[in-house]
Amino acid sequence: MEIMVGLVIGALGIIIMLQLFAFSEGQKRAITGGDDIQNNGAIALYGLQRDILQGGYGISDVKLLGCDVTLPSGVILGAMAPVTINPPAIPPGDANTDTVLVVYGNSNGSPQGDGISSQPATASYAVQTPTSFVANDQVVAAPQNRPVSCALVLDQVAAVANPNVTVATGVANMTNGTLYNLGQAPKILAYAVRGGNLTQCDFTLVDCRSAENTVSAATWLTMWPAIASNIVSLRAEYGRDTSVPKDAMVDVYDQSTPATACGWSAVYALRIALVARSVQFEKNALTTSAPAWMGTAPIVLTGNADWQHYRYKVFQTVAPIRNVTWLGVQTGC
C-alpha cells in the first residue's frame, strides 16, 4: 500500500512538473517571438524610412516630376517622382499590400540642375558649371519648356571638356534647358512584401518588372532579395498639400496618385506601416482581428488561412520627403 501511495504521489509530481515545463516553454516562445517581431519590424521600418527621407534628391524640380524616364537598360520607368505608391512598373506583392518605389540621386552638384547654354551636338551639352560633372555620372536633360507629353532619358556622362559635357546618347533641342546630375550611383528602389518578407529590387541593376513566371526561382530571389523576414503587410499613403493657394503644409493623406508635376511637388510626406509577424505558430487562435494603423487603407491578413494563430506588431511612421519640402511651393504651382 505504501508503495502504491508513493507511486501516485510521484506521478502527480511528474504531471505538475511537466505542466510547469510546458507553461514555461510557452512563455519563453512568446517572449522570443516578441523579440523577433520587434527586431524585424524596427529594422525593416528604419531601412524603408531612410530611403524615403532621401527620396527626390536631384529630381524634385517640376521640369522632371511626373515625366516618363527611359533607363539605360531600356526600361521606361513611368512617372519619375521621389516616392510612388503602387507604380505600374512594379509587379504586385502579396494580396492586400502596397508597393513603394523610391528614387534619388547622390550627386555633389546642385540638386536644381545646371543650365544648358548651347548644344554643339546631340550628345554634347555646354553647361554653366562643367566642373560639377565627371565621367560616369548619371544625368537627365530637360528642355526649357516642359512638353505636355514629358519623356526624358537617364543618360551617362562619357567625358567632360569645359564647357561641354558629353553623354552616351543625348537628346536634341536642349539649349536653354537644364542638365540634372544624379551622381555616380543613383537609387531606384522598389519595395514589396512577397511571401511574407519585405523585399527590395534596384532598377539601376536589374529589370524589376520581370514576373516570377518569366524567370527561374533563383533569378527571381536574386532580383527581389528579402531584406526583412516575417513582414506580412506594407501600407502607404501620400501626405499632400491640397490647399488653394498652396501653403507647403500637408492637408490630407490618401493613395491618390498625382496627375501633374505640380501635384507631385505637393507631396511632402509618406505615411507608412509595416506589420511584423512572430515566427511561432500557436495552437490556439490568439489574434481575433487584424491590427489597425493610423491610415485608411486597411491591414488585411486573411491571405494566410492560419493568420489568427500568430502574434503581430504594427510599426508605423510619417516620413517627410525632405527634398520636396525644402523647395516649398514651386514656381508655377
TORSE-466102 format. One record per residue: x, y, z of N, C-alpha, C in turn. Coordinates in pm, whole numbers, padded with zeros to 5 digits, always signed. Layout:
! TORSE-466102
XYZXYZXYZ ...
***
This chain:
! TORSE-466102
+00083-00120+00000+00000+00000+00000+00087+00126+00000 +00193+00125+00084+00281+00240+00090+00347+00267-00045 +00384+00158-00116+00448+00174-00247+00352+00237-00347 +00225+00193-00346+00125+00247-00437+00101+00395-00409 +00092+00430-00282+00073+00572-00246+00193+00654-00294 +00312+00598-00277+00432+00670-00323+00432+00689-00473 +00387+00585-00547+00382+00596-00693+00282+00703-00737 +00167+00706-00669+00067+00808-00702+00121+00948-00677 +00184+00965-00562+00242+01097-00530+00350+01134-00631 +00434+01038-00668+00539+01064-00767+00481+01100-00902 +00374+01025-00942+00310+01054-01071+00251+01194-01072 +00186+01232-00961+00131+01368-00953+00241+01473-00962 +00353+01444-00898+00465+01539-00905+00518+01554-01047 +00528+01440-01118+00577+01444-01256+00480+01522-01345 +00349+01499-01326+00249+01572-01406+00260+01722-01382 +00273+01760-01256+00285+01903-01223+00410+01963-01285 +00521+01889-01277+00647+01940-01335+00635+01954-01487 +00570+01856-01552+00554+01866-01697+00466+01984-01736 +00361+02010-01658+00275+02124-01687+00351+02255-01669 +00430+02261-01564+00511+02382-01542+00611+02401-01655 +00670+02288-01699+00767+02296-01808+00700+02345-01936 +00581+02289-01968+00510+02331-02089+00471+02478-02081 +00428+02519-01962+00390+02660-01945+00511+02752-01964 +00623+02715-01902+00743+02799-01912+00796+02804-02056 +00787+02689-02127+00830+02688-02266+00741+02776-02352 +00610+02771-02324+00519+02858-02398+00550+03005-02374 +00578+03038-02247+00613+03176-02216+00743+03217-02285 +00839+03125-02286+00967+03154-02349+00949+03178-02499 +00866+03093-02565+00841+03110-02708+00771+03243-02736 +00678+03278-02647+00607+03404-02667+00702+03523-02654 +00791+03517-02555+00886+03627-02535+00985+03633-02651 +01035+03516-02692+01129+03512-02804+01064+03561-02932 +00938+03517-02954+00865+03564-03072+00845+03713-03070 +00818+03768-02951+00802+03913-02940+00931+03986-02974 +01044+03930-02931+01173+03990-02965+01198+03987-03115 +01163+03875-03180+01181+03864-03325+01096+03968-03397 +00970+03983-03353+00883+04083-03414+00944+04221-03401 +00990+04253-03281+01045+04387-03255+01166+04414-03343 +01257+04316-03351+01378+04336-03430+01348+04347-03578 +01270+04252-03632+01241+04254-03775+01167+04380-03816 +01065+04416-03741+00986+04533-03776+01065+04662-03767 +01142+04678-03659+01218+04801-03641+01324+04818-03748 +01395+04709-03780+01499+04717-03882+01439+04746-04019 +01328+04679-04051+01264+04700-04181+01213+04842-04195 +01148+04895-04092+01095+05030-04099+01208+05132-04111 +01316+05110-04037+01429+05203-04044+01486+05210-04185 +01504+05094-04251+01560+05094-04385+01470+05163-04486 +01340+05134-04479+01246+05197-04571+01237+05347-04546 +01229+05386-04421+01220+05528-04387+01346+05603-04431 +01461+05542-04415+01588+05607-04454+01588+05640-04602 +01540+05548-04686+01536+05574-04830+01433+05681-04864 +01318+05679-04797+01215+05780-04824+01267+05919-04789 +01342+05930-04682+01396+06061-04642+01490+06117-04749 +01555+06030-04824+01645+06074-04930+01573+06090-05065 +01449+06041-05072+01375+06042-05197+01367+06180-05260 +01389+06183-05390+01375+06308-05465+01500+06390-05480 +01612+06349-05417+01733+06430-05429+01778+06434-05575 +01783+06552-05632+01827+06570-05770+01717+06560-05873 +01594+06522-05833+01486+06506-05931+01357+06575-05886 +01366+06672-05795+01246+06730-05737+01195+06854-05810 +01262+06893-05917+01219+07009-05994+01095+06974-06076 +01003+07071-06093+00880+07044-06168+00908+07012-06314 +01027+07043-06365+01061+07005-06502+01078+06854-06517 +01100+06786-06405+01121+06642-06408+01005+06563-06350 +00942+06617-06247+00843+06541-06172+00729+06492-06262 +00702+06364-06255+00592+06306-06331+00626+06268-06473 +00749+06294-06518+00787+06260-06655+00818+06110-06667 +00790+06053-06784+00836+05918-06813+00987+05923-06838 +01060+05831-06778+01206+05830-06791+01251+05693-06840 +01328+05694-06948+01384+05570-07002+01521+05547-06939 +01539+05433-06875+01665+05399-06810+01763+05341-06913 +01893+05338-06881+01991+05282-06975+01959+05139-07017 +01891+05065-06932+01855+04927-06965+01740+04918-07065 +01678+05033-07096+01564+05034-07186+01430+05033-07114 +01433+05016-06982+01311+05018-06902+01253+05159-06899 +01125+05173-06930+01057+05302-06915+00994+05302-06777 +01049+05387-06691+01013+05383-06550+00870+05431-06526 +00819+05517-06611+00690+05579-06581+00713+05710-06510 +00615+05758-06439+00625+05888-06374+00741+05891-06276 +00839+05982-06302+00950+05997-06210+00906+06084-06093 +00920+06031-05974+00881+06102-05853+00966+06053-05738 +00981+06133-05632+01061+06088-05517+01012+05955-05460 +00879+05944-05442+00820+05821-05389+00688+05797-05461 +00667+05674-05508+00543+05638-05576+00483+05515-05510 +00354+05522-05481+00283+05409-05422+00218+05328-05534 +00238+05198-05532+00180+05105-05629+00202+05149-05775 +00327+05177-05813+00352+05214-05953+00333+05095-06046 +00289+05118-06169+00269+05007-06263+00397+04930-06293 +00513+04994-06276+00639+04928-06310+00673+04813-06215 +00611+04807-06097+00644+04703-06000+00539+04594-06003 +00578+04467-06017+00480+04359-06005+00415+04361-05867 +00285+04336-05857+00217+04339-05726+00283+04243-05628 +00277+04281-05500+00328+04195-05395+00218+04103-05344 +00229+04060-05218+00125+03976-05159-00009+04050-05160 -00117+03974-05160-00250+04034-05167-00272+04133-05054 -00338+04244-05086-00375+04347-04989-00254+04416-04926 -00143+04423-05001-00027+04500-04957+00009+04600-05066 +00079+04705-05028+00121+04808-05123+00265+04787-05165 +00301+04846-05279+00440+04853-05323+00482+04999-05324 +00611+05022-05306+00663+05158-05298+00789+05168-05383 +00798+05273-05465+00917+05300-05546+00980+05430-05499 +01109+05425-05466+01182+05542-05416+01295+05574-05512 +01306+05703-05552+01408+05746-05648+01487+05862-05588 +01620+05853-05594+01704+05966-05551+01844+05952-05609 +01913+06065-05622+02049+06066-05671+02148+06083-05558 +02278+06083-05592+02381+06103-05490+02490+06199-05538 +02451+06295-05621+02548+06389-05676+02589+06492-05571 +02711+06544-05589+02758+06655-05505+02728+06791-05567 +02669+06790-05685+02635+06915-05753+02502+06970-05705 +02455+07074-05774+02330+07139-05737+02212+07048-05768 +02122+07026-05670+02004+06944-05697+01906+07014-05792 +01928+07144-05817+01842+07218-05908+01889+07210-06053 +01997+07137-06078+02046+07119-06214+02138+07230-06258 +02191+07214-06378+02286+07309-06437+02230+07354-06572 +02228+07485-06594+02173+07538-06718+02253+07496-06840 +02183+07461-06949+02247+07426-07076+02244+07550-07165 +02363+07607-07191+02371+07731-07269+02364+07705-07420 +02415+07590-07462+02408+07553-07603+02427+07403-07616 +02405+07353-07739+02419+07210-07764+02498+07189-07893 +02631+07178-07881+02716+07162-08000+02681+07039-08083 +02634+06934-08016+02591+06810-08083+02484+06746-07997 +02415+06648-08055+02307+06584-07980+02356+06526-07848 +02477+06471-07849+02531+06406-07729+02626+06497-07652 +02615+06629-07673+02704+06722-07605+02626+06844-07557 +02639+06874-07429+02572+06990-07370+02677+07086-07314 +02669+07213-07354+02755+07317-07296+02682+07371-07174 +02739+07348-07055+02672+07385-06931+02746+07497-06860 +02681+07558-06765+02739+07671-06694+02846+07629-06595 +02831+07511-06537+02928+07463-06437+02973+07322-06472 +03059+07307-06572+03101+07172-06613+03179+07097-06505 +03240+07171-06411+03317+07105-06305+03227+07026-06210 +03095+07042-06223+03003+06966-06139+02980+06825-06191 +03038+06795-06309+03016+06665-06372+03149+06592-06391 +03144+06460-06379+03260+06375-06408+03211+06254-06487 +03303+06185-06549+03266+06066-06627+03192+05966-06541 +03091+05904-06601+03006+05801-06541+02894+05855-06453 +02886+05988-06439+02769+06044-06370+02643+06011-06449 +02534+05986-06378+02404+05964-06441+02331+06099-06449 +02285+06136-06567+02226+06268-06586+02093+06258-06662 +02012+06361-06646+01886+06374-06719+01879+06516-06773 +01858+06530-06904+01844+06661-06967+01697+06692-06985 +01655+06811-06942+01516+06853-06956+01511+06982-07036 +01413+06997-07128+01404+07119-07209+01361+07238-07126 +01379+07358-07186+01344+07481-07115+01195+07484-07079 +01111+07446-07176+00967+07442-07153+00922+07297-07149 +00863+07259-07040+00818+07121-07023+00708+07088-07123 +00727+06983-07206+00623+06946-07303+00504+06880-07234 +00391+06878-07302+00272+06814-07246+00299+06665-07224 +00357+06600-07323+00397+06461-07310+00545+06459-07274 +00573+06445-07146+00710+06460-07096+00780+06325-07092 +00876+06305-07182+00953+06180-07186+01101+06215-07186 +01173+06169-07085+01315+06201-07069+01398+06073-07069 +01530+06092-07067+01623+05978-07074+01727+05991-06964 +01749+05883-06890+01859+05878-06794+01984+05838-06871 +02079+05931-06881+02197+05912-06964+02321+05904-06876 +02434+05873-06937+02559+05862-06864+02665+05953-06926 +02738+06025-06840+02843+06115-06886+02962+06032-06937 +03004+06063-07060+03120+05993-07118+03249+06072-07096 +03241+06205-07107+03360+06288-07090+03317+06431-07060 +03408+06506-06998+03384+06647-06967+03503+06728-07016 +03476+06827-07102+03579+06918-07152+03517+07057-07155 +03555+07139-07061+03495+07271-07041+03469+07345-07174 +03345+07387-07199+03226+07382-07112+03133+07265-07142 +03181+07168-07221+03091+07065-07272+03091+06938-07186 +02971+06885-07169+02952+06756-07105+02900+06661-07212 +02981+06560-07245+02944+06464-07349+02882+06341-07283 +02767+06300-07337+02695+06186-07280+02687+06073-07381 +02637+05959-07337+02634+05841-07422+02536+05854-07537 +02419+05911-07512+02314+05916-07614+02276+06059-07649 +02228+06132-07553+02188+06270-07575+02046+06284-07628 +01989+06401-07608+01855+06434-07657+01862+06570-07725 +01802+06582-07843+01809+06706-07920+01725+06817-07857 +01756+06941-07900+01677+07059-07863+01675+07085-07713 +01794+07083-07651+01803+07108-07508+01868+07242-07475 +01897+07325-07576+01954+07457-07550+01859+07536-07461 +01916+07600-07358+01842+07676-07257+01762+07584-07163 +01787+07455-07175+01725+07361-07082+01810+07342-06958 +01795+07231-06891+01866+07204-06767+01918+07061-06767 +02043+07046-06720+02103+06914-06708+02112+06880-06560 +02042+06774-06522+02037+06733-06382+02132+06617-06359 +02214+06630-06255+02315+06529-06224+02266+06444-06107 +02247+06314-06132+02204+06222-06026+02321+06147-05964 +02443+06181-06005+02560+06121-05943+02601+05988-06003 +02700+05926-05940+02757+05800-05989+02666+05681-05961 +02590+05687-05854+02511+05570-05814+02373+05611-05764 +02288+05659-05853+02150+05690-05811+02077+05563-05772 +01971+05579-05696+01893+05464-05650+01750+05474-05703 +01703+05362-05757+01563+05348-05799+01516+05218-05734 +01468+05230-05612+01444+05114-05526+01296+05080-05518 +01265+04956-05547+01127+04907-05538+01114+04820-05414 +01013+04850-05332+00985+04772-05212+00851+04700-05228 +00846+04574-05184+00721+04498-05188+00728+04386-05087 +00610+04347-05036+00601+04231-04947+00571+04109-05034 +00660+04012-05030+00644+03891-05112+00672+03768-05025 +00574+03678-05022+00591+03556-04944+00614+03581-04797 +00554+03689-04744+00570+03720-04602+00704+03780-04567 +00775+03836-04665+00903+03903-04641+00905+04038-04711 +00974+04135-04653+00992+04264-04719+01109+04250-04815 +01083+04272-04944+01185+04256-05048+01217+04389-05112 +01333+04396-05175+01377+04519-05240+01442+04486-05373 +01416+04567-05475+01477+04549-05607+01524+04685-05656 +01642+04691-05715+01701+04816-05763+01697+04818-05916 +01619+04911-05973+01605+04921-06117+01735+04960-06186 +01830+05018-06113+01957+05053-06175+02045+04930-06198 +02007+04816-06137+02085+04694-06151+02016+04589-06237 +01885+04575-06223+01810+04474-06297+01675+04531-06339 +01607+04460-06428+01472+04498-06468+01375+04435-06369 +01333+04513-06272+01248+04462-06164+01108+04424-06212 +01075+04456-06336+00940+04427-06385+00921+04280-06417 +01028+04204-06432+01017+04063-06471+00929+03987-06373 +00832+03915-06425+00741+03837-06341+00806+03705-06303 +00755+03645-06196+00810+03518-06149+00802+03409-06254 +00697+03412-06335+00681+03303-06432+00765+03323-06558 +00844+03431-06563+00930+03452-06680+01077+03429-06648 +01110+03411-06522+01249+03383-06484+01249+03267-06386 +01366+03210-06364+01377+03100-06269+01357+03151-06126 +01324+03060-06037+01304+03098-05897+01430+03158-05839 +01547+03102-05874+01673+03154-05822+01698+03296-05872 +01667+03321-05998+01685+03455-06054+01591+03554-05987 +01467+03511-05965+01369+03599-05902+01414+03638-05761 +01466+03542-05684+01512+03571-05549+01634+03661-05550 +01715+03652-05656+01831+03740-05668+01786+03883-05699 +01683+03895-05784+01631+04026-05819+01558+04091-05702 +01481+04010-05630+01399+04060-05519+01442+03992-05389 +01562+04020-05337+01605+03955-05214+01524+04005-05094 +01503+03916-04997+01434+03955-04874+01530+04033-04785 +01488+04152-04744+01573+04233-04656+01522+04230-04513 +01402+04176-04492+01348+04157-04357+01245+04045-04364 +01257+03947-04276+01168+03833-04278+01044+03857-04191 +00940+03780-04221+00815+03784-04145+00755+03925-04137 +00758+03995-04250+00685+04120-04266+00567+04088-04358 +00446+04095-04306+00331+04043-04380+00244+04152-04442 +00271+04277-04414+00192+04384-04476+00271+04513-04484 +00254+04583-04595+00308+04717-04614+00194+04805-04663 +00171+04914-04592+00069+05011-04631+00132+05149-04639 +00088+05229-04736+00146+05362-04755+00041+05459-04806 +00056+05586-04769-00032+05693-04816+00049+05821-04836 +00014+05896-04942+00078+06025-04966+00026+06129-04866 +00117+06214-04821+00078+06333-04746+00082+06452-04840 -00038+06507-04879-00045+06606-04986-00096+06741-04936 -00046+06846-04999-00094+06982-04978-00204+07008-05080 -00327+07019-05033-00440+07040-05124-00501+07179-05111 -00437+07265-05033-00494+07399-05012-00478+07485-05136 -00563+07585-05151-00557+07681-05261-00562+07822-05202 -00453+07904-05217-00325+07865-05275-00248+07772-05181 -00148+07705-05237-00072+07608-05159+00011+07677-05052 +00024+07610-04938+00098+07666-04825+00210+07574-04777 +00243+07469-04856+00351+07375-04823+00325+07303-04692 +00198+07278-04661+00160+07203-04541+00071+07086-04584 +00091+06970-04520+00011+06852-04552-00131+06869-04501 -00227+06851-04592-00369+06862-04556-00438+06726-04547 -00403+06636-04637-00470+06506-04641-00367+06395-04663 -00406+06274-04621-00330+06154-04650-00421+06059-04728 -00375+06013-04843-00451+05918-04923-00357+05851-05023 -00414+05765-05107-00335+05695-05208-00360+05750-05348 -00417+05870-05360-00446+05928-05490-00316+05968-05560 -00288+05905-05673-00165+05934-05747-00175+06070-05815 -00081+06161-05792-00085+06292-05858-00084+06278-06009 -00157+06367-06076-00170+06361-06222-00083+06464-06292 -00025+06558-06219+00055+06665-06279+00185+06683-06202 +00277+06759-06263+00403+06788-06196+00379+06867-06067 +00287+06964-06072+00256+07041-05952+00193+06952-05845 +00116+06853-05889+00060+06759-05793+00168+06681-05721 +00270+06637-05796+00382+06566-05734+00461+06659-05642 +00474+06785-05681+00551+06879-05598+00481+06912-05468 +00353+06873-05456+00276+06899-05334+00269+06777-05243 +00344+06671-05276+00352+06554-05189+00472+06572-05097 +00445+06602-04971+00551+06640-04878+00587+06530-04778 +00511+06421-04776+00540+06316-04678+00478+06186-04725 +00521+06078-04661+00463+05947-04686+00432+05885-04550 +00308+05842-04534+00268+05772-04412+00275+05623-04440 +00352+05549-04361+00376+05408-04391+00354+05322-04267 +00320+05197-04292+00306+05099-04184+00358+04965-04232 +00432+04899-04145+00478+04762-04167+00422+04674-04056 +00373+04556-04092+00320+04462-03993+00415+04343-03985 +00473+04323-03867+00564+04211-03845+00489+04098-03776 +00523+03975-03810+00457+03857-03755+00558+03770-03679 +00513+03711-03571+00601+03622-03495+00629+03494-03575 +00738+03431-03545+00775+03307-03613+00693+03190-03560 +00660+03194-03431+00596+03081-03364+00449+03068-03399 +00411+02952-03451+00270+02919-03473+00212+02870-03342 +00103+02931-03299+00039+02895-03174-00079+02800-03199 -00094+02703-03108-00202+02604-03123-00339+02669-03121 -00357+02766-03032-00485+02834-03020-00483+02966-03096 -00600+03008-03144-00610+03136-03214-00588+03250-03114 -00487+03333-03140-00453+03442-03048-00505+03577-03096 -00506+03596-03229-00541+03726-03286-00682+03716-03344 -00774+03789-03283-00914+03781-03327-00946+03879-03439 -00868+03986-03451-00892+04084-03557-00759+04139-03606 -00755+04181-03731-00630+04233-03789-00590+04362-03719 -00461+04385-03702-00418+04510-03639-00454+04631-03724 -00465+04746-03660-00500+04871-03728-00382+04966-03725 -00388+05068-03810-00284+05171-03811-00349+05306-03833 -00270+05411-03840-00324+05546-03848-00385+05578-03984 -00353+05499-04087-00403+05526-04221-00542+05469-04245 -00594+05496-04366-00729+05449-04402-00726+05318-04478 -00617+05287-04549-00607+05159-04620-00599+05047-04517 -00693+04953-04516-00697+04852-04410-00583+04751-04420 -00545+04699-04305-00450+04589-04300-00529+04459-04306 -00504+04379-04408-00577+04254-04430-00477+04138-04428 -00501+04040-04340-00408+03929-04323-00469+03794-04360 -00590+03795-04414-00662+03671-04439-00605+03590-04555 -00502+03640-04622-00438+03562-04727-00378+03433-04673 -00346+03432-04543-00297+03311-04476-00412+03256-04391 -00457+03135-04421-00573+03078-04351-00549+03065-04200 -00423+03056-04159-00390+03041-04016-00344+03171-03953 -00380+03284-04012-00326+03412-03965-00358+03441-03819 -00467+03387-03767-00505+03415-03628-00417+03342-03527 -00335+03251-03573-00251+03172-03482-00111+03232-03465 -00094+03357-03502+00034+03426-03487+00015+03558-03413 +00123+03609-03357+00122+03741-03295+00174+03844-03396 +00125+03968-03385+00162+04074-03480+00195+04203-03406 +00274+04284-03473+00301+04418-03422+00311+04514-03540 +00248+04631-03526+00249+04731-03632+00357+04835-03603 +00438+04863-03705+00539+04968-03698+00500+05075-03800 +00480+05196-03755+00431+05300-03845+00498+05432-03816 +00503+05516-03919+00564+05647-03904+00519+05736-04020 +00546+05864-04007+00528+05960-04117+00667+06008-04156 +00709+05978-04278+00842+06015-04325+00833+06137-04416 +00891+06249-04378+00887+06366-04466+00973+06344-04591 +00923+06390-04705+01002+06386-04828+01076+06519-04832 +01192+06520-04769+01261+06646-04739+01303+06724-04863 +01345+06652-04966+01394+06721-05085+01285+06791-05163 +01161+06760-05134+01048+06833-05191+01004+06943-05094 +01001+06910-04966+00959+07007-04865+01048+07129-04865 +01179+07111-04879+01272+07225-04875+01251+07322-04991 +01195+07274-05102+01170+07363-05216+01046+07448-05197 +00961+07410-05102+00837+07486-05080+00745+07477-05201 +00663+07579-05218+00572+07583-05333+00652+07627-05455 +00664+07540-05555+00748+07571-05671+00678+07668-05765 +00758+07741-05839+00708+07842-05934+00613+07778-06035 +00499+07840-06051+00400+07789-06143+00299+07697-06081 +00319+07665-05952+00227+07573-05883+00149+07646-05774 
***
